[in-house]
Amino acid sequence: MRNLFLILLVSVVNTCFTSGNNNSVKFNDYFINKSLRIDFNLQGNSEFQAVSLVQFREEPTWGGVRKNLIDNFNYGDYFVKVFNKDTKTLIYSRGFNTLFEEWRDTEEAKTQTQKWLNSVVIPFPKNIVNIQILARDKSDMKFKILWETDLNPKSESVDHSKLKHNKISKVLNNGDPAKKVDLVFIGDGYTKSEQAKFQSDALRFAKALFTFKPFDSHKSDFNIWAVNIDSKDSGTSMPAKDINKETALASSFNTFGVSRYLTCQNMKPIRDAVWETPCDAVFILVNTERYGGAGMYNLYAMGSANNVKTLEVFVHELGHSFAGLADEYEYGDLVNNLKYEPWEPNITTLVDFKHAKQYWYNKLTKGTPIPTPLDDKYKGGVGVFEGAAYVSKGIYRPMNHCMMRDLKEFCPVCQDAIERMIKYYCDKDF
């Protein structure tokens, strides 16, 4: 389940700072092998949003990229940018989504103003930096600066205290976290007596990941970790059934009134759980049999651990959070009237398809019509088929069936997007 309002690919706001590129910025010139966690509130409603700082935290490891420091994917509703204060050079950037942005499109946000805690993690700077958090403005779809500050990493404003030590297990160890995708499983709704079950579930999910294309050919590119955290209650909350559980991450079904939408609203306990763990992607295993899950780009993915469709939901939601993939199914007769090309790599409005989605266009067999009719001649291959992102008209998907549509195998376009992200995290050229 993703935001019903598509956030689209547009140019980034101009600033007085200059952009570097992936190869010109050297990690050791600007950063040390630790993380700077930025906890911040997003506050607002359907009409406005603002950022307020909660804290800066030093954390003991950086498992992220060292070469691909500048994010050229340009995915997401938000961006964090880090500039060297003296040279005004962009030295790190990353796009991400939040659950708060989805809430802003609900009916509730039209009458209420709320404040939600979020976190973003960057490599720990050596010297004074300028940090910016930007958001896409729905009025013109351009990135605008929501908040910025200068930070001296040696200042007292950075919290250096230690958090609770959790049990960390290496489910799969393929080497240096800086050159691997570090996928971290954490559990919610597992009591102290159920931690062995969490370990077993994490191992089962890790093994299953590499039975799906294209992950099956990239096992050596992954490290997988499991972090144990105890919940007071077993299971998860289900507000529609008046079931309320006290769990470590406060997971809950019925998010925004959608019965199967299983999310965690507060990012702090999630980031607190993985504070000592190299972490490129988080998957939250929820100890329930009920069908459901969620995935938000570069934030987290989660799903139920015990449902018959558990493993398919796992890789589907990981498609959202890891590779920025959109849902490809539709509801009823909704019609798209947006005049922009979506940033998600597996959907198009045909506004700028050949240019913005060239990797997709190049996979079309010569002579394939655009849009592509869903008939016997074309429905078995890559095309441009109408109906995706919850909309039946005006948005198009690459294939008739896909993991992002009906939990079938990832289509070639989605596989390509996943492989590009794997190469990004492994500091390979892509």
N, C-alpha and C positions, 0 to 999 in steps of 0.2 A: 504494500500500500504506500503510495507516495502522494505528495501534494497535488491536489486537483488543479491548481493553477500552475502552469508550466513556467519555470524560470528560465529565461532564454539567453543564448550566447550573444553578447554584445561587447563593445570595446570597454576597456577599463578607464576610469576617470584619470585625467592628467594631473600630475602633481609636480612639484619642483624637484622631485627625486628622479633619478635615472634608472633604467632597467638594465640589469646584466643579462647574461644567458647561462644556460646550464653548464657550459664548459669554462667560462671566464671566472666564475666565482669558486674559489678554493676553500674548502671547509676549514682547513687548519689555519687559514689567514684570519678567520672571523669567529670561529666557534671552538668549544671544547666538547669532549665526549660526555656531555650531560644534557639534560632537558630543562627547558624553562616552561613551566606550565602556567598558563594565564587563565585564571578563573574570572568570569565576568557575567554580569546579569544582562540579559536582553529584556527590555521593558517596553511595553507599548500595547497597541491594539490594531485594528484593521487599517487605521489611518496613519499611524506613525510608529517608529521604533527608535530606541536609543540604547547605548551601551554604557554601563557603569562598571568600573573595575572592582573586583572583590579581593584578589590577591595575586602576587607573583610567587611561584614556588620553584626552588631548585630541586630537581630530581636526579637520581644517580646514574642514569644511563640514557644514551641516545641510540636507538636502534634504527633510525630512519636513514634517509638518503644522505650521501656525502658528496656525490657528483651532481645529481639532478636536483639541485637546490632551488631552481626557479621553476615554478609550476606553469608549464605551457599547455596543459589540458584546458584550462579555463572553465572547469566544471564547477557547479555548485551555486548556491544562493549567496554565499559569503566568501570572503577571502581574507587571509591574514598576510600582511606584508611586513618585512623587516628590512630596514635600510641602515647601512653604516652611517652614523651621524656625521662624521667628518667629511667623507667623500660623497655622501648622499646617493650611494649606489645600492640598488636592490640586491640583497644578499640571500634572501629566502622568501618564498611565498608558497601558499597552499590554499586551495579551495575546499569548502566544506558546506554541509547542510546542517540544519537544526530542526528539531521538532517544533520549536517556537514559531518558525516561519510557517509551518503547516497550520498551527493554531490560529495564526493571523487571518486565515481564510475561512474560519468557522463563523457561524452566526453569533456565537458567544463573544467573539472579538469585536463585534460591532457595538456592543454595549458595555464591555468591561475592558479595563486596563490591567494587565498582569505582568509579573516579573518572573523570569525563568533563569535558572543558573546553568551556564554553559562553560565549556573548557576548550582550549586549544593548546597544543604543545608544539614548541619550536626548539631547534638546537640552542644550547646555552651560549650566549654571546660572550666574547672576550672583552669587548669595549662598549662604549655607549652606543645605543641603537635607537632608531625611531621605529615604533611599532604602530601599525595601522590595522584596524578591522573595518572592512568595507562590506556593503550589501548591495544587491541589485535593486534598484528603485523601480517599482512596478509602473510608474507613470511614464518612464522612458526606457526602462530596461537597462540602464547604465549603472555601472558600479559607482557608488558614492561612499565617501569616508563617513563612517558612523562615529569613530573614536580613534584618537591617536595620542601617543605620549612618547616622550624620550625616557629611556631607562638606562641608568648606570648599573650594570650587573653586580657591582661591589657595594651598592647602597643597602641601607637597612630595610628598604621596602621589599626586599626579596626574602621570603621565608625559607630558611635552611633546615627546619626541624624535620625529624623523621616521623613517618606514619607507622601504623601497625604493620608488622611483618606478617605476610600471609604465606602459606605453603605454596611454593612454585615448583611445578614439575615440567620437565622437558619431554613432551610427547613425541616430538620429532626434532632431531638436532642435525642440521646440515652445515653448521659453521658460523662464521662471522655475521652477526645480526646486521651489520652495515651493508652486507652484500646479499641479504636474503629478505624475503617477505616474512615478517614476524607476526603470525596469527595467534591471538591469545583468546582462549576460552575462559570465561568466568561463569559461575553458576548462580542462579537465584532461585530461592525456594527449596534449597537443600539444607536440611538441618545438620547439626553436628554429627548425628548418627548416620546421615546419608551421604557423607563425603566420599565414601568408597564408590557409591553409585555415580556421583559426579565424575570421578576419575574414569570410571568405566564408560560413561556417556561421552566424555571428551575424546577418549581413545576411539570409540565407535565412529564419532563424527569425523575425526581426523582421517581415519582409514577410508571412510566413504568419500571424502572430498576428492581423492585421487582416482576414483572410479568414474568421474565426470570429465568430459572434455571441456576446456583444454587443460584442466588441472592435471589430468593423468600423465601428461608429458612434461610436467614442471614440478614434480615432487622434490627434486634436488634443489629447487629454488626457494623452498619453504623451511622455516623453523616453526614449530607449533608448541605452544606453552599452555599449561592449565594452572589457573590460580584458584585455590580453594578459599571460599568465604562462607561462613556459617550464617544461616537464617534462623530466626526464632521459630517460624512456622514453615511447614512443608507446603509447596504449591505456589499459587499466585492469586492475586485479587481478581475478582470478576464482579464488578459493580452492578451489572445488569441482573445478577443473581443474588445480590446482597451478600457476596462473599468477600470478606476483607482479611487479607493475610499480612502479617508483619514479616517482611523479608528484607534481606540485606540491600537490595537495589530498588525496592518498592515497585516491582514490575506489576503491570495490570493490563487485562483485556479491556475492550470497550472504549479504547481511545477515540475521542471525538465522536462517540456514538456508534462506531463501527465494531461489531461484535468480535471479529477475529483480529483486530488491530492490537497487537501486544507490544507495549512500549515501556520505557522508563523515562520519566519526565526530567529527573534531576541528574546531571552529569557528574556531580561531585563524588558520590559513592563509587561510580564506575571508574573514574580516574584515580581515586584513592586506592582501589583494589589493585590496579596495575602499576602503581608508582615505581616499583623496583624492576619492572619487566620490560625488556625491549618490545615495542608494540607499534606495529603498522596498521593492524586491523583487529577489531574486537568483535567476538561473537558471544552473546549471552545465552547460555542454555537455561531454559526455564523448566523447572521440574513439574510438568503438567502433561496430561494426555490430550488436552483440548487443542484443536487445530488453530494455528495462528503464528504471527511473526511480524517483523518490521525490519526495514533497512534504510538508513539515511547516509548519503554519501560522505565518506571520510569522518563519520561520527561513530556509529555502531550498527551491528545487525543482531537480531535475536530471533529465537523461535522456540517452540515447545520441544521438549526432549523425547517425549514418549508417544507421539501420534504416529499413525501408520504412514503418513506422508512427511514425517519429520525430516528425512534426509534431503528430499527434493526441496522442501521449504528452506532448509539451511542454505543450499547453493543458490536458490533464487534470491533470498535476502542478501546473501553475500554479493550477488551480482549488483544489487543497488549500492551497498555501502562501499564495496571495494572498487568497482569499475564504473560507477555512476550510471548504470543501466536503468532505463525507464521500464515500467510495466507496459506490456504490449496488449493487454486485454481492454475491452471497452464495455461500457454500460449503456443499454438502451439506445436512444436516438440523440445523444449529446453531439453537438456540432462544434468544431473548432473555428474560431474567427480571429485567431492571433495571426499577426503579420510578421512574425520573426521565425528564424530557424532555431529549433530547440538545441540546447547545449548537450543534452543526452545523446550518446553516440549511436543509439539504436532506434531513434525515431526522427521523422522529418515532417515538415509542413510543405516541403517542396519550394520554399521561398528562395533557398540557395543550396539546393541539394547537391549539385555536381561539384561545387566548390567546398562547402562546409562538410559534406559527407563523402569526400572523394574515395576514401577507403571502402565505403559501401558501394558507391557507383562503379568502382573498378571490379567488383565481384559479379556484376550483372553480365549474363550471357549476351553477346552481341545480338541486337534486335529485340531485346526485352523492352516492352512498352513501359513508359512511366506516366501515370500510375500503371500498375500491373493488374490485369484481371485475375481473379481467383478461380481459374478454370483448370481443366486437366493438363493443359499444355504448360502452365507456369507454376501451379501451386506446389510442386515438389522442389522448387529451386529458390534461389535468392531473387527477390523482386522488390517492388515498392507497393505493398498491399495496404489498402485503406482500413483503418480501425486500429487504434493504439492509444495508450496513455489515457484510458477511460473514455475516449471519444470515438464515435463510430464514423464520423465524417471529418475530413480535413487533416488528419494526422495519419502517418503511414509507418509501417513496420517492415522488416526485411524478409520475413518468411511467414508461411501459414502457421507453423508450429515452432515453439521455442520455449526454453526454460522460463523466459520472462513473460510468456503468454499463458501456457497451460502445463507447465512443469515437465515439458519434454526436453530433449537434448538442446543445449545452447546452439543457436544458429551460427553460421560462419561469421556474421558481422559482430555478434556478441562475443564469440570466441576471440576474435581479433582485438576487441576492446579490452578483454580480460588480459590477454597476452601483453598488450602494450603497458598495462598497469603493472604486471609482474616485472617486466623489464625496467620500468621506472624505479620500482622499489629496490631492485637488484643493481641499480646504477649501471644498467646496460644501455646501449644506444637503441632507440626505438623510433 
